[in-house]
Amino acid sequence: MKARAACRPRVRQLLLSPAMNGQVSGNLRLMIVAGEASGDAHAASLVRALRQEGAPGVSFEFFGATGSGMRAAGVESIVATDDLAITGLLEIGGALKQFWRAYRTLKRAGIERAPDAVILVDWPDFNLRLARFFRARGLRVVYYISPQLWAWREHRTRNIRRDVDLLLAILPFEPEWYAARGITHVEFTGHPLTGEVRALYDRAEFCRRHELDDTRPLVALLPGSRHKELLRILPHMIEAAKTIHESRPDAQFVVALAPRRSTAEAQAIIDAALNTDHAKLSQRILITRQETREALGAADAAAVASGTATLEAALLRTPLVVVYKESFINWHTLGRLINTEHFGLVNLVAGERLAPELMQNDFTGDALAAELLKLLDPAHNAATRARLRAATHGLGAGGASKRAARAVLRVMREWKNEGGTNT
């Protein structure tokens, strides 16, 4: 007991000022941990919002596990997570030493630096372990972007109940889902992408920049952000492009790469999937980097690897097909744990299959081509865009990061009012 009490954070100069309507002032030290690229981006937005929403007298000190976005937002990097965005049993197994090193480093930093709260962003396999460790030692824990326990591993709700003081949900059905399981410390903030997803320039400008014909059909291909996703997914996308090209020789294609992927990496996979019979098609496959939203916004239809990008496509009202292919062992072990009806985020939000889903063995070049050709039909395309607009309306208005920041500051004020401790 004495050892645990010694680990509890000391109360620093955090004052409740009547002049500031009870807002926390003084120095606020926050530990923030994110792993995946999307989590890093959302965490960076939250950091910026906390600075904007904080009272005039408050100064922030952020440290933790960071990607490039968080570092750019001024978070001190205790652990760099750029190389830890890994999925799959074999892949994680190979990087286990890196994960344990990061885990030990963050535990030590949290105890030594005694933050006023720990904010964990997504990354549940890693962050739920940290939540248990820190909460048991008296630190307050905020979890931003609820783990998708409604999709798989529902038993982890007990971890949320025991180890998390405030859960910030980004999907509208999540608070009710948790409440049905006796967890009420959940707040819906809206999805951080809502109001933020927009193309920097329109279709005409995108086509002009890349010497495309904006009067011809344009199909965007988003194969994912990891190298192994490119290896498993992009070849099937190119096979689909071959089939589409046979019936729609006017079609153009753009492979929109995530920032971590290189043009040479994608070009090698495309070259291997094409042959001399498709010389004309190869000239119509454009590769872009750092233009995902512009490519989606310009496209008539898109094939998108399951993940955050599917929601970006929906927010841009771009008709899409959700695809994914894993290794055999990952799919037949982890895949069996998934108990939700839909894989794509847009379909989960809508509660229906707005975007066709081609998963694992169902994902072939021919199957994808058939779905994309349907989406290129003008009437079907227009109807799909209208349904996407209606479905994404439920994600809330823009400003989710600000609402999340206000929720964090509010509960910290409440904790101080409770007696000035973190326990």
N, C-alpha and C positions, 0 to 999 in steps of 0.2 A: 504493500500500500504506500509506504513512504517513497519507494522508487517511482511509482506512478505519479504521485502527487508532485514529485520534483520535476517531472516532465511537463507539468501543466504550464501553459504560457503565462508569463507575467503580464500584468496590466500596464501598458505604456500610457503615454499622455493622450488618451482618447477621452475627450470631454463632451458632455451633452450641453450644448449652448442654447439657452432660451431664445437668444436673438436669432438663432438659426432654426427655430421650430423643432428643437430636439435633434438636429442632425449631428452626426459624428464629426468632430473636428480634431485637429492634431495630426499625428503621424499614423498612417494605416498601413500595416504590413500584411501583404497577401501572397500566399503561395498558390501558383496556378500551374496545372499539369495537363498537357494535351499531347497526343501522339500522332494521330493521322493528320494528313494535310488539311482535310476539311475541318477537323477539330482545332488545328492550329489557327486557321483563318477565323473561325468563330471566336476563339479565345482572344485573338488580337483585337477583334471588334469589341469584345466585352471590356478589355483593358482600356481601350480608347473611350468607351462610353462611361466607364467608372470615373475616369478623370474628368469628363465633361459634367457628369451628374453629381460629383462630390461637392460638398459645401465649400465656400470660399476659403475656409481656414484649414482644409484637410490637405495633406500631402500623402502621396501614395508611394509605396515601395513594393515592387513586384519581383518575384523570383520563382524559378521552378523548372519544369521540363518544357522545352521550347522547340518550335520549328522556326523557319525563316520569318514568318509573319509576326509571331510573338516577339522575336528579337527586334524586328523593325519597329514594333510598338513600344519598345523600351523595357521589355521584361529581361531581367538578368538570367542568363542561362546557367543553371546548375547541371542540367543534362540536356544535350542536343538530341532531339528525337528524329532527325531527318532520316536516319538509316534504320529506325525501329518500326516503320509503318509496314508491317509484315503480316500476312495472313497465311493460314494453312498449317497443318500439323508438322509436316516435315520442315517447312521454312522456319516456323517458330522454334522448333527443336534445334535447328542449326544455329539460331541466334540466342539460345537460352542464356548463355553466359552474359551477353550484352544486356538482356532484360534484367537479370539478377543484379548486375553491377549498377544499372540505372536505379533499380528499386532500392538497393542499399544506400546509394548516394542520396536519394530523395528523402528517405527515412531519416538519415543522419542530419540533413540540412533542415528538415522540418522541426526536429527536436532542438537543434542548436539555435535556430533563428526564431523559433516561437512565433509564428505568424498569428494574426488575429483571426484568420480563417484560412482554410484550404479550399480552393475552388478546383474541382476535378471536371474536366471537359471530355465527354464521350469516352472512348478507349476503355470499355468496361473490364476486359480481362485483366488489365493492369491496374486501372484506377479503383476498382472495388476492393482490391487487396490493400491499396494505400488507405482507402476510406476506413477499413477495419482497423488498421494499425494506428492511424492518427486519432480516430474517435475514441479508441480505447485508452488513449493517453491524454484525453481532455481537450483536444483541438476540435473546434467547430468545423463541420464539413458541409460545403455546398456542392451539389452535383448538377452541372449544367449540361443539357442535352441528355435526356433520359436514356438509359440503356434500353434496347429494344426487347424487353423481357416479354412483351406481348407476342413476339415472334418466336422466341426460343429461350430456353433456360429460365422458365418462370419461377423456379425455386429460389432464384436470386432475390426475389422480393423481400425475403427475410434479411438479406444484407442491407437493402435500402432502409427497411424499418429500423434496423439496429444501428447502422453506421452513418446515416445521412441525416443532417438537420433540416436541409431544404433541398428539394428536388425541383429543378426548373425544366419543364417539359416544353417541347417545341412542336408537338403534333396535337391537334385539338381533342382527340379522343383519349389521350393518355391520363389526364387527371381522373376521369371517371373510371378508367380501367384500374388505376391504383386504388381509388376509393373503394371499389368493390372488393378489394383485398385488404382493406383496413389500413391503408396508407393515405393519410390526408395532408401531410406536409409537402404537397405538390402544387406548383403554380405554373399555369400556361402563360408563356411569354410571347408566343408566336414564333414562326420559323425565322431564323436570322437571315435567310436568303430573301424573304418576302420584302419587296420594295428595293432590294439591293441588286437583283439580277436584271441587268439591262446591257444591251450591246452598245459599244461606243460609237458604232456607225451602222448604217442600215444596209440592206441587201445590195442596193445599187453601188454603194461605196465599197462594200466587201468584194463584189465581183470586179469592180474597176481596179482595185488594188492588186487582184490576183489574176487579171486577164481572163475572167470567166464571163460567160454570156448570161446576163440576168433574165433573159427571156426563155432560157432553157431550164428544165428541172435540175434542182441541186439537192443532193443527198449528203447529209453529214454522217460521218462514221466516228464514233468515240469509243475506242477499244479499252479504256481504263488507264490507270495511272502507274501500274506496276509492270515491270518487264515481263513477268510471266503471264500477265493478262494480255499483253500484246502478242505473245507467242501463241496463246490458246485461242484468242478471240479475233484478232485482226485477219488471219488467213480465211476464216469463214466469212468475214465481212467482204473481203476481196472476191471470194467465190460468188457471193451474192451480187456484187457489182458486175461480174462477168455475165450472170444470168439476166440482170436488169438491162445491161447494154445490148443484149440480143434483141429484146423486144422494145427497148427505148434507147436507140442509139444516140439520141440527143441528150441523154442524162449525163450530168457531171457529178463528181464525187469529191468531197473534202475530208481528209483524215485529220481530225482536230486532236492534237496531242496534248497531254498534261505537261506542265512545266518541267517535270523531272525526266521526261522522255526526249530522246534526240531524233532529229529528222533522219539521220543515217540509220538509226536503229529500226525505225519504221520502214524506211525505203528498202532495206535488206529483206524484210518480211514480205513486202509487197512484190518485189522482184521475184522472190521464190514462188509466190502464188500465181504470178502471171507467166505467160510464155510468149513466144514470137507471134502467135496468132492474135494476141491482144495488144499489139503496139498502139493502136488508136486509143484503146481504153487507158493504157498507162499514161497517155498524155492528158487524160481527163481526170486523173486522180491527183489532186492537190494535197500536199501535206503542210499543215500550219502548226505553229506553237504559240501559246499565250493568246490565242484568239478563239477560245472555246465558245464563249457566249456570242461572239460575232458570227462564227460559223453556224451555230444553232439558230440564231436569229435570222440569218440569210437563207437557211435551208427550207425546202418544201417538206422534207421528212428526214428522220434521223434514226440510226441504230445506235443505242447507247448502252454501254456496260452498266449493269445494275449498281446503283450507288447514288451519291448526291447529284451527279450530273443528270440523272433522270428527272429529278425535281427541277433542276435549272431549265431543262428543255420544256417541261410543263409550264413553268412560270413565263417562259418566252412564247408560249402557245405553239410550240413546234410539235406536230404529230410525230410520235416516236414508237419504236419497238424496243422493249427492254430485253437485253440478252446477257447471258453469262455462261461460262464454262470453267469448271475447276478440274483439278487432277482427280483421278478415279478415287484415290483414298480419301481425299478431303470431302468430296461430294458424298461418298457413301458412309462417312462417319459423321462429320459435322452437318451435312445436308439433312440427315434423318432427324436431327433435333429441331428443325424448323417446323413450327406448327401453324403458321399463318397462311391464309388463302392466297395472298399475293406477295411477290418479291419486290416489285417496283414501288418506290415511295409514292409516286403519283397515284397508283392504284390503291395503296393502303389509305391514303388521305381521302380518296373518292369513295372508298368502300365498294368499288366495282372495277372491272377490268377495262379501263379506258385505253390503256396501252397494251398491245399484245406482248406476251412474255414467252421467250424461247430460252429455256434453261437446259444446260447440260446436253443430254442426248437429243433433245428436241431442237437444239440450236445447230442448224446446218445452213450451208449457203443457199440451197434451194428454198428452205422454209423461210429464211430471212428475206430473200428476194420476193417471194410471194406476198409477204406482209407489207413490204415497202412499196410494191407496185400498187397495192390497194390504197395506201396512203397518198400516192401520187395522183389518184383519181380526184379531180377538182371538187366534186360534190362531197365525197367522203372526207377529203382534206378539210374543207370548210366546216363540216359538222364536227369533226374531231377537235378543231381549234376552239369552237364554241363550248364544247364539253370540258376541255382543259381549263378554259377561263372560269367556268362555273366551279370546277373542282378545287382549284387553287385559291378561290375566294375564302374558303374556310381556314386557310392558314394564318389569317389575321392580316392586319395592316402592317405597313413598314414600321421600323423602329423597335424590332424585337431585342436588339442588343441593349438599347436604352432601357427597355422594360426590365430586362434581366439585371442590369446594373442597379436600377432603383430597388428591385427586390433584394439584392445582396446588401445594399446600404440600409434598407429598412430592417432586415433581420439582425444586422449587426447593431443597429440602434436598439432594437428590442433586447438583444442579449445584454447590452450594457445596462439597460434599465432594469434587467432582472437581478443585477447585483454586481456587475463589473467583473465577472469571470467568464471563462470559456467552457465551463463545465455545466 
